[in-house]
Structures are given as structure tokens and as C-alpha cells.
């Protein structure tokens, strides 16, 4: 994705397209996504499926660019 924003946005404006987002849930920040099946936000950081109620969201940053000599063999 290009044109990534690094500012918190209200959760009402979050995309519900199953992409991971950074979510602010009051007491903690996690990665999560919208579950179309359950019709709620889910935490992607744990083993169990946690229902969360985030108030804000942010896109994940671009991954670091790898130099040719940094590639895994």
C-alpha cells in the first residue's frame, strides 16, 4: 500500500477488508482485523481469539527494504 498514514484514525473509519491493522484498545495496542464472520474486531497477537473493542486504528508500516546482501539464503 502506498500513502500510509502514521496517525491514529477513529475506528469507524477503519477498513474491514481482513487486512491487519494496529488497533488501540484503551489499555493496550495490538494487531488485529475485522472478522466478517463474527462481525467484530479480533486480536491477532494471541493464541486465543480475543474480542476487542478498539477506539482507533492505524495502518501497519511498510516493511524494511532489504539490501541484496541481507537476503536469506
CHARMM internal coordinates of N, CA and C (Angstrom, degrees):
IC EDIT
DIST 1 N 1 CA 1.4492
DIST 1 CA 1 C 1.5117
ANGL 1 N 1 CA 1 C 109.11
DIST 1 C 2 N 1.2780
ANGL 1 CA 1 C 2 N 116.62
DIHE 1 N 1 CA 1 C 2 N 139.80
DIST 2 N 2 CA 1.4456
ANGL 1 C 2 N 2 CA 119.73
DIHE 1 CA 1 C 2 N 2 CA 175.20
DIST 2 CA 2 C 1.5169
ANGL 2 N 2 CA 2 C 109.05
DIHE 1 C 2 N 2 CA 2 C -105.43
DIST 2 C 3 N 1.3251
ANGL 2 CA 2 C 3 N 115.40
DIHE 2 N 2 CA 2 C 3 N 168.64
DIST 3 N 3 CA 1.4535
ANGL 2 C 3 N 3 CA 121.43
DIHE 2 CA 2 C 3 N 3 CA 177.00
DIST 3 CA 3 C 1.5329
ANGL 3 N 3 CA 3 C 111.30
DIHE 2 C 3 N 3 CA 3 C 61.52
DIST 3 C 4 N 1.3059
ANGL 3 CA 3 C 4 N 116.98
DIHE 3 N 3 CA 3 C 4 N 44.67
DIST 4 N 4 CA 1.4669
ANGL 3 C 4 N 4 CA 121.89
DIHE 3 CA 3 C 4 N 4 CA -179.30
DIST 4 CA 4 C 1.5162
ANGL 4 N 4 CA 4 C 110.36
DIHE 3 C 4 N 4 CA 4 C -74.17
DIST 4 C 5 N 1.2954
ANGL 4 CA 4 C 5 N 115.14
DIHE 4 N 4 CA 4 C 5 N 138.35
DIST 5 N 5 CA 1.4555
ANGL 4 C 5 N 5 CA 121.72
DIHE 4 CA 4 C 5 N 5 CA 177.38
DIST 5 CA 5 C 1.5169
ANGL 5 N 5 CA 5 C 109.02
DIHE 4 C 5 N 5 CA 5 C -95.94
DIST 5 C 6 N 1.3227
ANGL 5 CA 5 C 6 N 116.70
DIHE 5 N 5 CA 5 C 6 N 138.53
DIST 6 N 6 CA 1.4578
ANGL 5 C 6 N 6 CA 119.80
DIHE 5 CA 5 C 6 N 6 CA 176.85
DIST 6 CA 6 C 1.5173
ANGL 6 N 6 CA 6 C 110.40
DIHE 5 C 6 N 6 CA 6 C -109.65
DIST 6 C 7 N 1.3159
ANGL 6 CA 6 C 7 N 117.08
DIHE 6 N 6 CA 6 C 7 N 29.33
DIST 7 N 7 CA 1.4503
ANGL 6 C 7 N 7 CA 121.52
DIHE 6 CA 6 C 7 N 7 CA 177.82
DIST 7 CA 7 C 1.5257
ANGL 7 N 7 CA 7 C 109.80
DIHE 6 C 7 N 7 CA 7 C -118.07
DIST 7 C 8 N 1.3291
ANGL 7 CA 7 C 8 N 115.32
DIHE 7 N 7 CA 7 C 8 N 147.34
DIST 8 N 8 CA 1.4575
ANGL 7 C 8 N 8 CA 120.49
DIHE 7 CA 7 C 8 N 8 CA 178.49
DIST 8 CA 8 C 1.5247
ANGL 8 N 8 CA 8 C 110.10
DIHE 7 C 8 N 8 CA 8 C -66.54
DIST 8 C 9 N 1.3309
ANGL 8 CA 8 C 9 N 115.13
DIHE 8 N 8 CA 8 C 9 N 137.83
DIST 9 N 9 CA 1.4579
ANGL 8 C 9 N 9 CA 122.79
DIHE 8 CA 8 C 9 N 9 CA 178.77
DIST 9 CA 9 C 1.5295
ANGL 9 N 9 CA 9 C 108.36
DIHE 8 C 9 N 9 CA 9 C -120.64
DIST 9 C 10 N 1.3361
ANGL 9 CA 9 C 10 N 118.53
DIHE 9 N 9 CA 9 C 10 N 150.27
DIST 10 N 10 CA 1.4704
ANGL 9 C 10 N 10 CA 120.16
DIHE 9 CA 9 C 10 N 10 CA 176.46
DIST 10 CA 10 C 1.5346
ANGL 10 N 10 CA 10 C 110.60
DIHE 9 C 10 N 10 CA 10 C -60.28
DIST 10 C 11 N 1.3183
ANGL 10 CA 10 C 11 N 116.86
DIHE 10 N 10 CA 10 C 11 N 142.31
DIST 11 N 11 CA 1.4644
ANGL 10 C 11 N 11 CA 121.53
DIHE 10 CA 10 C 11 N 11 CA -175.37
DIST 11 CA 11 C 1.5295
ANGL 11 N 11 CA 11 C 111.84
DIHE 10 C 11 N 11 CA 11 C -60.18
DIST 11 C 12 N 1.3207
ANGL 11 CA 11 C 12 N 117.15
DIHE 11 N 11 CA 11 C 12 N -26.24
DIST 12 N 12 CA 1.4715
ANGL 11 C 12 N 12 CA 120.13
DIHE 11 CA 11 C 12 N 12 CA 179.68
DIST 12 CA 12 C 1.5266
ANGL 12 N 12 CA 12 C 112.02
DIHE 11 C 12 N 12 CA 12 C -63.68
DIST 12 C 13 N 1.3312
ANGL 12 CA 12 C 13 N 117.01
DIHE 12 N 12 CA 12 C 13 N -19.87
DIST 13 N 13 CA 1.4673
ANGL 12 C 13 N 13 CA 120.48
DIHE 12 CA 12 C 13 N 13 CA -179.19
DIST 13 CA 13 C 1.5302
ANGL 13 N 13 CA 13 C 112.88
DIHE 12 C 13 N 13 CA 13 C -97.56
DIST 13 C 14 N 1.3352
ANGL 13 CA 13 C 14 N 117.66
DIHE 13 N 13 CA 13 C 14 N 1.21
DIST 14 N 14 CA 1.4657
ANGL 13 C 14 N 14 CA 121.66
DIHE 13 CA 13 C 14 N 14 CA -175.95
DIST 14 CA 14 C 1.5214
ANGL 14 N 14 CA 14 C 111.80
DIHE 13 C 14 N 14 CA 14 C -69.32
DIST 14 C 15 N 1.3449
ANGL 14 CA 14 C 15 N 116.45
DIHE 14 N 14 CA 14 C 15 N 141.58
DIST 15 N 15 CA 1.4657
ANGL 14 C 15 N 15 CA 119.50
DIHE 14 CA 14 C 15 N 15 CA 174.49
DIST 15 CA 15 C 1.5242
ANGL 15 N 15 CA 15 C 110.48
DIHE 14 C 15 N 15 CA 15 C -69.50
DIST 15 C 16 N 1.2922
ANGL 15 CA 15 C 16 N 116.34
DIHE 15 N 15 CA 15 C 16 N 141.28
DIST 16 N 16 CA 1.4704
ANGL 15 C 16 N 16 CA 121.51
DIHE 15 CA 15 C 16 N 16 CA 178.75
DIST 16 CA 16 C 1.5272
ANGL 16 N 16 CA 16 C 109.00
DIHE 15 C 16 N 16 CA 16 C -113.68
DIST 16 C 17 N 1.3277
ANGL 16 CA 16 C 17 N 114.63
DIHE 16 N 16 CA 16 C 17 N 53.14
DIST 17 N 17 CA 1.4647
ANGL 16 C 17 N 17 CA 121.03
DIHE 16 CA 16 C 17 N 17 CA -174.48
DIST 17 CA 17 C 1.5251
ANGL 17 N 17 CA 17 C 113.16
DIHE 16 C 17 N 17 CA 17 C -110.45
DIST 17 C 18 N 1.3081
ANGL 17 CA 17 C 18 N 117.99
DIHE 17 N 17 CA 17 C 18 N 19.07
DIST 18 N 18 CA 1.4649
ANGL 17 C 18 N 18 CA 125.32
DIHE 17 CA 17 C 18 N 18 CA 177.23
DIST 18 CA 18 C 1.5250
ANGL 18 N 18 CA 18 C 113.64
DIHE 17 C 18 N 18 CA 18 C 72.84
DIST 18 C 19 N 1.3396
ANGL 18 CA 18 C 19 N 118.46
DIHE 18 N 18 CA 18 C 19 N 9.31
DIST 19 N 19 CA 1.4614
ANGL 18 C 19 N 19 CA 120.52
DIHE 18 CA 18 C 19 N 19 CA 173.08
DIST 19 CA 19 C 1.5149
ANGL 19 N 19 CA 19 C 109.84
DIHE 18 C 19 N 19 CA 19 C -82.41
DIST 19 C 20 N 1.3377
ANGL 19 CA 19 C 20 N 116.57
DIHE 19 N 19 CA 19 C 20 N 146.84
DIST 20 N 20 CA 1.4536
ANGL 19 C 20 N 20 CA 120.40
DIHE 19 CA 19 C 20 N 20 CA 177.23
DIST 20 CA 20 C 1.5194
ANGL 20 N 20 CA 20 C 110.16
DIHE 19 C 20 N 20 CA 20 C -69.10
DIST 20 C 21 N 1.3272
ANGL 20 CA 20 C 21 N 114.57
DIHE 20 N 20 CA 20 C 21 N 143.08
DIST 21 N 21 CA 1.4518
ANGL 20 C 21 N 21 CA 122.84
DIHE 20 CA 20 C 21 N 21 CA 177.56
DIST 21 CA 21 C 1.5223
ANGL 21 N 21 CA 21 C 108.07
DIHE 20 C 21 N 21 CA 21 C -133.06
DIST 21 C 22 N 1.3215
ANGL 21 CA 21 C 22 N 116.58
DIHE 21 N 21 CA 21 C 22 N 161.63
DIST 22 N 22 CA 1.4529
ANGL 21 C 22 N 22 CA 121.61
DIHE 21 CA 21 C 22 N 22 CA 168.46
DIST 22 CA 22 C 1.5271
ANGL 22 N 22 CA 22 C 105.71
DIHE 21 C 22 N 22 CA 22 C -88.43
DIST 22 C 23 N 1.3183
ANGL 22 CA 22 C 23 N 116.58
DIHE 22 N 22 CA 22 C 23 N 126.95
DIST 23 N 23 CA 1.4673
ANGL 22 C 23 N 23 CA 121.53
DIHE 22 CA 22 C 23 N 23 CA -175.80
DIST 23 CA 23 C 1.5187
ANGL 23 N 23 CA 23 C 110.66
DIHE 22 C 23 N 23 CA 23 C -119.24
DIST 23 C 24 N 1.3276
ANGL 23 CA 23 C 24 N 116.13
DIHE 23 N 23 CA 23 C 24 N 136.08
DIST 24 N 24 CA 1.4604
ANGL 23 C 24 N 24 CA 122.19
DIHE 23 CA 23 C 24 N 24 CA 176.01
DIST 24 CA 24 C 1.5174
ANGL 24 N 24 CA 24 C 108.06
DIHE 23 C 24 N 24 CA 24 C -102.36
DIST 24 C 25 N 1.3292
ANGL 24 CA 24 C 25 N 115.67
DIHE 24 N 24 CA 24 C 25 N 122.09
DIST 25 N 25 CA 1.4608
ANGL 24 C 25 N 25 CA 121.10
DIHE 24 CA 24 C 25 N 25 CA -173.98
DIST 25 CA 25 C 1.5224
ANGL 25 N 25 CA 25 C 112.49
DIHE 24 C 25 N 25 CA 25 C -118.35
DIST 25 C 26 N 1.3115
ANGL 25 CA 25 C 26 N 117.09
DIHE 25 N 25 CA 25 C 26 N 32.37
DIST 26 N 26 CA 1.4600
ANGL 25 C 26 N 26 CA 120.66
DIHE 25 CA 25 C 26 N 26 CA 177.61
DIST 26 CA 26 C 1.5082
ANGL 26 N 26 CA 26 C 113.56
DIHE 25 C 26 N 26 CA 26 C 84.92
DIST 26 C 27 N 1.3184
ANGL 26 CA 26 C 27 N 117.21
DIHE 26 N 26 CA 26 C 27 N -67.23
DIST 27 N 27 CA 1.4578
ANGL 26 C 27 N 27 CA 121.21
DIHE 26 CA 26 C 27 N 27 CA -178.84
DIST 27 CA 27 C 1.5205
ANGL 27 N 27 CA 27 C 113.13
DIHE 26 C 27 N 27 CA 27 C -97.38
DIST 27 C 28 N 1.3223
ANGL 27 CA 27 C 28 N 117.71
DIHE 27 N 27 CA 27 C 28 N -12.70
DIST 28 N 28 CA 1.4567
ANGL 27 C 28 N 28 CA 119.80
DIHE 27 CA 27 C 28 N 28 CA -178.29
DIST 28 CA 28 C 1.5263
ANGL 28 N 28 CA 28 C 110.84
DIHE 27 C 28 N 28 CA 28 C -153.31
DIST 28 C 29 N 1.3239
ANGL 28 CA 28 C 29 N 114.57
DIHE 28 N 28 CA 28 C 29 N 164.65
DIST 29 N 29 CA 1.4615
ANGL 28 C 29 N 29 CA 122.91
DIHE 28 CA 28 C 29 N 29 CA 175.89
DIST 29 CA 29 C 1.5182
ANGL 29 N 29 CA 29 C 106.60
DIHE 28 C 29 N 29 CA 29 C -117.79
DIST 29 C 30 N 1.3251
ANGL 29 CA 29 C 30 N 116.84
DIHE 29 N 29 CA 29 C 30 N 136.50
DIST 30 N 30 CA 1.4572
ANGL 29 C 30 N 30 CA 120.06
DIHE 29 CA 29 C 30 N 30 CA -179.96
DIST 30 CA 30 C 1.5245
ANGL 30 N 30 CA 30 C 109.47
DIHE 29 C 30 N 30 CA 30 C -145.02
DIST 30 C 31 N 1.3238
ANGL 30 CA 30 C 31 N 114.31
DIHE 30 N 30 CA 30 C 31 N 171.23
DIST 31 N 31 CA 1.4570
ANGL 30 C 31 N 31 CA 119.88
DIHE 30 CA 30 C 31 N 31 CA 169.54
DIST 31 CA 31 C 1.5153
ANGL 31 N 31 CA 31 C 106.44
DIHE 30 C 31 N 31 CA 31 C -95.77
DIST 31 C 32 N 1.3067
ANGL 31 CA 31 C 32 N 115.89
DIHE 31 N 31 CA 31 C 32 N 140.41
DIST 32 N 32 CA 1.4496
ANGL 31 C 32 N 32 CA 118.82
DIHE 31 CA 31 C 32 N 32 CA 179.61
DIST 32 CA 32 C 1.5132
ANGL 32 N 32 CA 32 C 110.82
DIHE 31 C 32 N 32 CA 32 C -162.95
DIST 32 C 33 N 1.3041
ANGL 32 CA 32 C 33 N 115.38
DIHE 32 N 32 CA 32 C 33 N -174.47
DIST 33 N 33 CA 1.4670
ANGL 32 C 33 N 33 CA 121.26
DIHE 32 CA 32 C 33 N 33 CA -177.94
DIST 33 CA 33 C 1.5184
ANGL 33 N 33 CA 33 C 109.54
DIHE 32 C 33 N 33 CA 33 C -157.00
DIST 33 C 34 N 1.3180
ANGL 33 CA 33 C 34 N 115.70
DIHE 33 N 33 CA 33 C 34 N 163.90
DIST 34 N 34 CA 1.4550
ANGL 33 C 34 N 34 CA 122.41
DIHE 33 CA 33 C 34 N 34 CA 175.92
DIST 34 CA 34 C 1.5163
ANGL 34 N 34 CA 34 C 108.80
DIHE 33 C 34 N 34 CA 34 C -79.54
DIST 34 C 35 N 1.3089
ANGL 34 CA 34 C 35 N 117.16
DIHE 34 N 34 CA 34 C 35 N 133.22
DIST 35 N 35 CA 1.4578
ANGL 34 C 35 N 35 CA 121.85
DIHE 34 CA 34 C 35 N 35 CA 175.05
DIST 35 CA 35 C 1.5225
ANGL 35 N 35 CA 35 C 108.11
DIHE 34 C 35 N 35 CA 35 C -100.16
DIST 35 C 36 N 1.2865
ANGL 35 CA 35 C 36 N 116.32
DIHE 35 N 35 CA 35 C 36 N 110.82
DIST 36 N 36 CA 1.4674
ANGL 35 C 36 N 36 CA 120.27
DIHE 35 CA 35 C 36 N 36 CA 177.65
DIST 36 CA 36 C 1.5278
ANGL 36 N 36 CA 36 C 109.89
DIHE 35 C 36 N 36 CA 36 C -67.34
DIST 36 C 37 N 1.3258
ANGL 36 CA 36 C 37 N 116.93
DIHE 36 N 36 CA 36 C 37 N -33.14
DIST 37 N 37 CA 1.4604
ANGL 36 C 37 N 37 CA 121.22
DIHE 36 CA 36 C 37 N 37 CA 179.71
DIST 37 CA 37 C 1.5319
ANGL 37 N 37 CA 37 C 111.14
DIHE 36 C 37 N 37 CA 37 C -64.20
DIST 37 C 38 N 1.3530
ANGL 37 CA 37 C 38 N 116.72
DIHE 37 N 37 CA 37 C 38 N -48.61
DIST 38 N 38 CA 1.4662
ANGL 37 C 38 N 38 CA 121.48
DIHE 37 CA 37 C 38 N 38 CA -177.68
DIST 38 CA 38 C 1.5241
ANGL 38 N 38 CA 38 C 113.23
DIHE 37 C 38 N 38 CA 38 C -91.29
DIST 38 C 39 N 1.3381
ANGL 38 CA 38 C 39 N 116.58
DIHE 38 N 38 CA 38 C 39 N -10.74
DIST 39 N 39 CA 1.4749
ANGL 38 C 39 N 39 CA 121.87
DIHE 38 CA 38 C 39 N 39 CA -178.91
DIST 39 CA 39 C 1.5282
ANGL 39 N 39 CA 39 C 111.26
DIHE 38 C 39 N 39 CA 39 C 58.05
DIST 39 C 40 N 1.3558
ANGL 39 CA 39 C 40 N 115.45
DIHE 39 N 39 CA 39 C 40 N 46.55
DIST 40 N 40 CA 1.4551
ANGL 39 C 40 N 40 CA 120.87
DIHE 39 CA 39 C 40 N 40 CA 177.99
DIST 40 CA 40 C 1.5288
ANGL 40 N 40 CA 40 C 109.35
DIHE 39 C 40 N 40 CA 40 C -159.84
DIST 40 C 41 N 1.3254
ANGL 40 CA 40 C 41 N 115.57
DIHE 40 N 40 CA 40 C 41 N 167.83
DIST 41 N 41 CA 1.4630
ANGL 40 C 41 N 41 CA 121.83
DIHE 40 CA 40 C 41 N 41 CA 177.92
DIST 41 CA 41 C 1.5127
ANGL 41 N 41 CA 41 C 109.22
DIHE 40 C 41 N 41 CA 41 C -81.54
DIST 41 C 42 N 1.3399
ANGL 41 CA 41 C 42 N 115.75
DIHE 41 N 41 CA 41 C 42 N 142.48
DIST 42 N 42 CA 1.4603
ANGL 41 C 42 N 42 CA 121.46
DIHE 41 CA 41 C 42 N 42 CA 179.72
DIST 42 CA 42 C 1.5225
ANGL 42 N 42 CA 42 C 110.23
DIHE 41 C 42 N 42 CA 42 C -128.03
DIST 42 C 43 N 1.3234
ANGL 42 CA 42 C 43 N 115.16
DIHE 42 N 42 CA 42 C 43 N 142.95
DIST 43 N 43 CA 1.4527
ANGL 42 C 43 N 43 CA 123.60
DIHE 42 CA 42 C 43 N 43 CA 176.22
DIST 43 CA 43 C 1.5263
ANGL 43 N 43 CA 43 C 108.92
DIHE 42 C 43 N 43 CA 43 C -79.56
DIST 43 C 44 N 1.3260
ANGL 43 CA 43 C 44 N 117.78
DIHE 43 N 43 CA 43 C 44 N 130.28
DIST 44 N 44 CA 1.4655
ANGL 43 C 44 N 44 CA 121.85
DIHE 43 CA 43 C 44 N 44 CA 177.81
DIST 44 CA 44 C 1.5219
ANGL 44 N 44 CA 44 C 112.88
DIHE 43 C 44 N 44 CA 44 C -98.63
DIST 44 C 45 N 1.3157
ANGL 44 CA 44 C 45 N 118.79
DIHE 44 N 44 CA 44 C 45 N 4.07
DIST 45 N 45 CA 1.4666
ANGL 44 C 45 N 45 CA 121.27
DIHE 44 CA 44 C 45 N 45 CA -173.20
DIST 45 CA 45 C 1.5170
ANGL 45 N 45 CA 45 C 114.10
DIHE 44 C 45 N 45 CA 45 C -89.75
DIST 45 C 46 N 1.2911
ANGL 45 CA 45 C 46 N 118.71
DIHE 45 N 45 CA 45 C 46 N -17.82
DIST 46 N 46 CA 1.4620
ANGL 45 C 46 N 46 CA 120.36
DIHE 45 CA 45 C 46 N 46 CA -175.65
DIST 46 CA 46 C 1.5039
ANGL 46 N 46 CA 46 C 112.45
DIHE 45 C 46 N 46 CA 46 C -111.37
DIST 46 C 47 N 1.3095
ANGL 46 CA 46 C 47 N 114.63
DIHE 46 N 46 CA 46 C 47 N 178.27
DIST 47 N 47 CA 1.4573
ANGL 46 C 47 N 47 CA 121.29
DIHE 46 CA 46 C 47 N 47 CA 178.65
DIST 47 CA 47 C 1.5307
ANGL 47 N 47 CA 47 C 109.86
DIHE 46 C 47 N 47 CA 47 C -79.40
DIST 47 C 48 N 1.3232
ANGL 47 CA 47 C 48 N 116.13
DIHE 47 N 47 CA 47 C 48 N -39.91
DIST 48 N 48 CA 1.4589
ANGL 47 C 48 N 48 CA 120.26
DIHE 47 CA 47 C 48 N 48 CA 179.89
DIST 48 CA 48 C 1.5265
ANGL 48 N 48 CA 48 C 110.12
DIHE 47 C 48 N 48 CA 48 C -86.53
DIST 48 C 49 N 1.3015
ANGL 48 CA 48 C 49 N 115.69
DIHE 48 N 48 CA 48 C 49 N 152.87
DIST 49 N 49 CA 1.4643
ANGL 48 C 49 N 49 CA 120.47
DIHE 48 CA 48 C 49 N 49 CA 175.23
DIST 49 CA 49 C 1.5226
ANGL 49 N 49 CA 49 C 107.92
DIHE 48 C 49 N 49 CA 49 C -77.17
DIST 49 C 50 N 1.3166
ANGL 49 CA 49 C 50 N 116.06
DIHE 49 N 49 CA 49 C 50 N 115.41
DIST 50 N 50 CA 1.4512
ANGL 49 C 50 N 50 CA 120.70
DIHE 49 CA 49 C 50 N 50 CA 179.73
DIST 50 CA 50 C 1.5221
ANGL 50 N 50 CA 50 C 109.56
DIHE 49 C 50 N 50 CA 50 C -106.06
DIST 50 C 51 N 1.2906
ANGL 50 CA 50 C 51 N 116.49
DIHE 50 N 50 CA 50 C 51 N 131.69
DIST 51 N 51 CA 1.4532
ANGL 50 C 51 N 51 CA 121.14
DIHE 50 CA 50 C 51 N 51 CA 173.53
DIST 51 CA 51 C 1.5122
ANGL 51 N 51 CA 51 C 106.82
DIHE 50 C 51 N 51 CA 51 C -84.50
DIST 51 C 52 N 1.3061
ANGL 51 CA 51 C 52 N 116.33
DIHE 51 N 51 CA 51 C 52 N 126.66
DIST 52 N 52 CA 1.4567
ANGL 51 C 52 N 52 CA 120.50
DIHE 51 CA 51 C 52 N 52 CA -178.17
DIST 52 CA 52 C 1.5204
ANGL 52 N 52 CA 52 C 109.57
DIHE 51 C 52 N 52 CA 52 C -125.12
DIST 52 C 53 N 1.3171
ANGL 52 CA 52 C 53 N 115.34
DIHE 52 N 52 CA 52 C 53 N 160.85
DIST 53 N 53 CA 1.4558
ANGL 52 C 53 N 53 CA 121.37
DIHE 52 CA 52 C 53 N 53 CA -179.89
DIST 53 CA 53 C 1.5257
ANGL 53 N 53 CA 53 C 108.13
DIHE 52 C 53 N 53 CA 53 C -125.93
DIST 53 C 54 N 1.3317
ANGL 53 CA 53 C 54 N 117.48
DIHE 53 N 53 CA 53 C 54 N 76.08
DIST 54 N 54 CA 1.4571
ANGL 53 C 54 N 54 CA 119.53
DIHE 53 CA 53 C 54 N 54 CA -178.50
DIST 54 CA 54 C 1.5256
ANGL 54 N 54 CA 54 C 111.60
DIHE 53 C 54 N 54 CA 54 C -70.70
DIST 54 C 55 N 1.3297
ANGL 54 CA 54 C 55 N 114.44
DIHE 54 N 54 CA 54 C 55 N 152.85
DIST 55 N 55 CA 1.4615
ANGL 54 C 55 N 55 CA 119.59
DIHE 54 CA 54 C 55 N 55 CA 175.66
DIST 55 CA 55 C 1.5276
ANGL 55 N 55 CA 55 C 111.47
DIHE 54 C 55 N 55 CA 55 C -104.62
DIST 55 C 56 N 1.3567
ANGL 55 CA 55 C 56 N 116.14
DIHE 55 N 55 CA 55 C 56 N -22.45
DIST 56 N 56 CA 1.4618
ANGL 55 C 56 N 56 CA 120.67
DIHE 55 CA 55 C 56 N 56 CA -178.18
DIST 56 CA 56 C 1.5301
ANGL 56 N 56 CA 56 C 110.10
DIHE 55 C 56 N 56 CA 56 C -143.20
DIST 56 C 57 N 1.3238
ANGL 56 CA 56 C 57 N 115.57
DIHE 56 N 56 CA 56 C 57 N 162.80
DIST 57 N 57 CA 1.4554
ANGL 56 C 57 N 57 CA 121.43
DIHE 56 CA 56 C 57 N 57 CA -179.78
DIST 57 CA 57 C 1.5225
ANGL 57 N 57 CA 57 C 109.31
DIHE 56 C 57 N 57 CA 57 C -143.32
DIST 57 C 58 N 1.3447
ANGL 57 CA 57 C 58 N 114.53
DIHE 57 N 57 CA 57 C 58 N 163.20
DIST 58 N 58 CA 1.4520
ANGL 57 C 58 N 58 CA 122.60
DIHE 57 CA 57 C 58 N 58 CA 177.10
DIST 58 CA 58 C 1.5257
ANGL 58 N 58 CA 58 C 107.55
DIHE 57 C 58 N 58 CA 58 C -152.31
DIST 58 C 59 N 1.3270
ANGL 58 CA 58 C 59 N 117.55
DIHE 58 N 58 CA 58 C 59 N 147.23
DIST 59 N 59 CA 1.4588
ANGL 58 C 59 N 59 CA 120.90
DIHE 58 CA 58 C 59 N 59 CA 175.99
DIST 59 CA 59 C 1.5217
ANGL 59 N 59 CA 59 C 110.18
DIHE 58 C 59 N 59 CA 59 C -70.37
DIST 59 C 60 N 1.3195
ANGL 59 CA 59 C 60 N 116.46
DIHE 59 N 59 CA 59 C 60 N 150.48
DIST 60 N 60 CA 1.4576
ANGL 59 C 60 N 60 CA 120.68
DIHE 59 CA 59 C 60 N 60 CA 172.43
DIST 60 CA 60 C 1.5257
ANGL 60 N 60 CA 60 C 108.49
DIHE 59 C 60 N 60 CA 60 C -67.00
DIST 60 C 61 N 1.3281
ANGL 60 CA 60 C 61 N 118.04
DIHE 60 N 60 CA 60 C 61 N 146.66
DIST 61 N 61 CA 1.4707
ANGL 60 C 61 N 61 CA 119.37
DIHE 60 CA 60 C 61 N 61 CA 177.10
DIST 61 CA 61 C 1.5175
ANGL 61 N 61 CA 61 C 111.02
DIHE 60 C 61 N 61 CA 61 C -71.18
DIST 61 C 62 N 1.3221
ANGL 61 CA 61 C 62 N 115.66
DIHE 61 N 61 CA 61 C 62 N 162.64
DIST 62 N 62 CA 1.4681
ANGL 61 C 62 N 62 CA 120.69
DIHE 61 CA 61 C 62 N 62 CA 174.05
DIST 62 CA 62 C 1.5269
ANGL 62 N 62 CA 62 C 108.23
DIHE 61 C 62 N 62 CA 62 C -63.01
DIST 62 C 63 N 1.3293
ANGL 62 CA 62 C 63 N 118.10
DIHE 62 N 62 CA 62 C 63 N 144.18
DIST 63 N 63 CA 1.4671
ANGL 62 C 63 N 63 CA 119.33
DIHE 62 CA 62 C 63 N 63 CA 176.24
DIST 63 CA 63 C 1.5276
ANGL 63 N 63 CA 63 C 109.77
DIHE 62 C 63 N 63 CA 63 C -68.48
DIST 63 C 64 N 1.3331
ANGL 63 CA 63 C 64 N 117.30
DIHE 63 N 63 CA 63 C 64 N 158.14
DIST 64 N 64 CA 1.4628
ANGL 63 C 64 N 64 CA 119.82
DIHE 63 CA 63 C 64 N 64 CA 178.34
DIST 64 CA 64 C 1.5248
ANGL 64 N 64 CA 64 C 110.69
DIHE 63 C 64 N 64 CA 64 C -63.45
DIST 64 C 65 N 1.2980
ANGL 64 CA 64 C 65 N 115.22
DIHE 64 N 64 CA 64 C 65 N 146.73
DIST 65 N 65 CA 1.4732
ANGL 64 C 65 N 65 CA 119.69
DIHE 64 CA 64 C 65 N 65 CA 176.34
DIST 65 CA 65 C 1.5140
ANGL 65 N 65 CA 65 C 108.14
DIHE 64 C 65 N 65 CA 65 C -80.04
DIST 65 C 66 N 1.3254
ANGL 65 CA 65 C 66 N 115.19
DIHE 65 N 65 CA 65 C 66 N 135.34
DIST 66 N 66 CA 1.4630
ANGL 65 C 66 N 66 CA 119.52
DIHE 65 CA 65 C 66 N 66 CA -179.73
DIST 66 CA 66 C 1.5205
ANGL 66 N 66 CA 66 C 109.85
DIHE 65 C 66 N 66 CA 66 C -96.05
DIST 66 C 67 N 1.3129
ANGL 66 CA 66 C 67 N 113.99
DIHE 66 N 66 CA 66 C 67 N 137.02
DIST 67 N 67 CA 1.4617
ANGL 66 C 67 N 67 CA 120.36
DIHE 66 CA 66 C 67 N 67 CA 173.30
DIST 67 CA 67 C 1.5174
ANGL 67 N 67 CA 67 C 107.06
DIHE 66 C 67 N 67 CA 67 C -79.61
DIST 67 C 68 N 1.2963
ANGL 67 CA 67 C 68 N 117.31
DIHE 67 N 67 CA 67 C 68 N 160.32
DIST 68 N 68 CA 1.4509
ANGL 67 C 68 N 68 CA 121.84
DIHE 67 CA 67 C 68 N 68 CA -178.87
DIST 68 CA 68 C 1.5295
ANGL 68 N 68 CA 68 C 111.58
DIHE 67 C 68 N 68 CA 68 C -55.15
DIST 68 C 69 N 1.3312
ANGL 68 CA 68 C 69 N 118.49
DIHE 68 N 68 CA 68 C 69 N -40.61
DIST 69 N 69 CA 1.4642
ANGL 68 C 69 N 69 CA 121.49
DIHE 68 CA 68 C 69 N 69 CA -177.51
DIST 69 CA 69 C 1.5346
ANGL 69 N 69 CA 69 C 111.97
DIHE 68 C 69 N 69 CA 69 C -79.18
DIST 69 C 70 N 1.3615
ANGL 69 CA 69 C 70 N 118.70
DIHE 69 N 69 CA 69 C 70 N -6.13
DIST 70 N 70 CA 1.4609
ANGL 69 C 70 N 70 CA 122.15
DIHE 69 CA 69 C 70 N 70 CA 177.79
DIST 70 CA 70 C 1.5291
ANGL 70 N 70 CA 70 C 112.68
DIHE 69 C 70 N 70 CA 70 C -90.87
DIST 70 C 71 N 1.3178
ANGL 70 CA 70 C 71 N 118.81
DIHE 70 N 70 CA 70 C 71 N -5.80
DIST 71 N 71 CA 1.4654
ANGL 70 C 71 N 71 CA 121.58
DIHE 70 CA 70 C 71 N 71 CA -176.23
DIST 71 CA 71 C 1.5205
ANGL 71 N 71 CA 71 C 110.08
DIHE 70 C 71 N 71 CA 71 C -67.30
DIST 71 C 72 N 1.3143
ANGL 71 CA 71 C 72 N 115.04
DIHE 71 N 71 CA 71 C 72 N 146.64
DIST 72 N 72 CA 1.4611
ANGL 71 C 72 N 72 CA 121.18
DIHE 71 CA 71 C 72 N 72 CA 177.66
DIST 72 CA 72 C 1.5135
ANGL 72 N 72 CA 72 C 108.82
DIHE 71 C 72 N 72 CA 72 C -81.66
DIST 72 C 73 N 1.3392
ANGL 72 CA 72 C 73 N 116.38
DIHE 72 N 72 CA 72 C 73 N 133.78
DIST 73 N 73 CA 1.4736
ANGL 72 C 73 N 73 CA 120.33
DIHE 72 CA 72 C 73 N 73 CA -179.06
DIST 73 CA 73 C 1.4930
ANGL 73 N 73 CA 73 C 110.50
DIHE 72 C 73 N 73 CA 73 C -83.02
END
COOR INIT
IC SEED 1 N 1 CA 1 C
IC BUILD
